Amino acid sequence: MHFAIIPHSGDRYLALPARLHEALGFEDHWLRLTPLQRAVAAALAEGAEKPFAEATVKDIGRRIGDKTLSTGRVQTALKKWAREGLASSIAGGWRL
């Protein structure tokens, strides 16, 4: 699998699978995503298969500075990825 290295937050970078980078039209699409949508993508890209688990929601909230992040908001962000065909539920978990 090939990866594209992209800016994520501050001086952090994220390795996105190259097919996602290409599908997103990175320069235009990635930069329009909300911090939450980016953090959900980062969590999935880093191997979080269960983005609604309490520990994952807390980690995503920490990434974006939201201590009260709800599972519902993570679901909404993930639905955007799924609608665009960039994330899918596989065997009880989620993958990019």
N, C-alpha and C positions, 0 to 999 in steps of 0.2 A: 504494500500500500504506500502511496506517495502522500506527503503532507505539504501544506503551504503554511508558512509561519506568518502570523498576522498580529498586529498590535491588539492588545486586549484591554488593559487597564493600567494607566500610569506607565511604568517601565516594564510591565509584564507582557508576555507574548503567549500566544496560543497556537498549537499545531492542529490545524483543521485538516481532515482528509481532503486531498486535492480535488476530488469530485465535488465536494461541497463548495470549496472555494470557487470553482468554475461555475457551478450552478447558481451561486449567489450573485455572480457578477460583482465580486467583492467590493470594489471601490464604491459602487453605487448603493448596493443593498446592505452590506454589513454596517456601514456608517449610519444608516437610517434606523437600525435596530435600537431598541431601548437597552439601557444597561442590564435590565432583568433578562431580556431575550438573549443578550450576549452571554450573560452568566450561566443561563440554562444550557446554551450551546457549549460553553467551556466545560461545564460539569459532565455533559454527555461525552464530549471529546476526550475527557480525561478518564472515562471509564465508569461513571456513575450510571448504572443500569436502572436504578429505581429513584427517579428524581423527586418522587412524592414522599420518600422516607423522611422521617423527622431529621435525621442527621444531615441528609442532603439539602433539605430546605434551609436548615440553619447555616450550612456552608454557603449556599447561594446567597442567602441574606447577608452573611458576613462579607462576601465579595462585593456586594453593592451598597453596603452600609445600612441595611434595613433589618433591625433586630426583631421586627414584628412581621416579617414576611410570612404570608399564609400559603398553604398548599394550593388553594384556589388560584392565587396569582401565578404560581409556578405552572399550574395546569393550563392557564390561559396563554402563557408564553410558549409552552410546549405545543399547544394546539396550532399556533402560527407556523412553527417548524413542520408539523405534520401536514397541515393544509398545503404547504408548498412542496410536499413530498421529500423533505430533507430529514425527517425523523420518523421512525416507525416503532411500533410496539412489537417486540419479538420475544416469544417465550416468557411473557410476564415482565419483561424489562423493556427499556427504551434504548434505541441506538440511532446515531446519526447515519 
